[in-house]
Amino acid sequence: MSSLRDYRVRLIPQGQSAVVERRVSAGSVAAARAMVAEQGAVLGVVEDRPMRRTPATPVWDVLWWCREMQTLLRAGMTVVEAVETMGSETRGSSSQDVHAALLAALRRGQTLSVAMAQSQAFPALLIAGVKASERTSEVAGALHEFVAYEQSLRDLAQQARSALIYPLIVMTVGAGIALFLLVGVMPRFGDLYQGLGDRIGWATRLLLLSSSVLRDWGWLVLVLGAAFALVVRARSGKLDVRSVIAWVAQRVPALRWRRDEYLFAKLFHSMAVLIRGGFTVDDALSTCLQLRLDSSIDHRLEQALEAVRRGQGAASALQAAALGDGVSHRMLLAGERSGQFAEVLQVVAERHTRRFHQAVQSASRWVEPLVLLAAALVVGGLVILMYLPIFEVAGTLTG
């Protein structure tokens, strides 16, 4: 018995003139055709295989999609016309399958938010915002809100990455020079120092020993490093620069609050977008949980959500869950009293964004010189230790 496969069937339903697409599961092409034969004239059956992304395939850009969709809707197009237009412009790219799925769902009578959720190509926050805007036919406004939100987060992330580029380059170059001195240069000095005996200091001896270990057992060091990386990946589920930086930031108190500023900015901005779109506070908190900001933030969000469902005020629930600082909580209490909670959420998000921006700028001023100084001390120290026995011998001969 053959296993079931997914097929895409294009047909013209009875009593209609438009071509629609159906997805069915069947054992063969013939079986898939027979399943929908009674619904209308079948034009073709194609196996629905998952798209394989190659290095040349462009990455799906949600921000680009929102900008283009917003422009077309404000030009007077309907949602179906806008999706059709965008689909015709993206043939042969990774966006084609997304637009095909959206168009098929829309032609089946589903709303744009449902079609976006079924395509699994859009973030939960965008889907929730579009769903809320469909009640007032302000889809273009919801897309504009998400564009502003996403662009602000990308600017913050870009600022953090820019602040890390220079220190990482200096550390990489310094480590490369130190490794070259230990593996390529120091062994030659070791042959020269064999007859000096006790004239070599303990620091130079340690340096010679390290060089010998790296030269003779370098493969073992690489194997142990790879094994350590595999263990970390198995325990954490992933191993990349972002996860390593997040792990360090979570455990260093001086970095933790800066990281929290970024997460709070993202959280409060998300809540502001959702509540302005008509979501209740508990629905907004539930949607923010789907963003998976961080395990500790998610745990506190769950606590706040439970408190809100028990009847506690939103500002008090966020304060009890330690989401935000004291100033933010006072601002939220004032917004709750005045009935402008969504507007105050946006102000709080901008405040945390500004604090994160200032923290990154302040850290860049002293981290970059310290990293450069550390690299210079390591490389300079290695060079001094290599030549120190020669200076000592020269001093003895002069004396």
Summary of the structure (lengths in Angstrom):
residues: 399
radius of gyration: 30.3
end to end distance: 95.1
largest distance: 110.2
contacts: 1116
relative contact order: 0.07
helix: 74%
strand: 6%
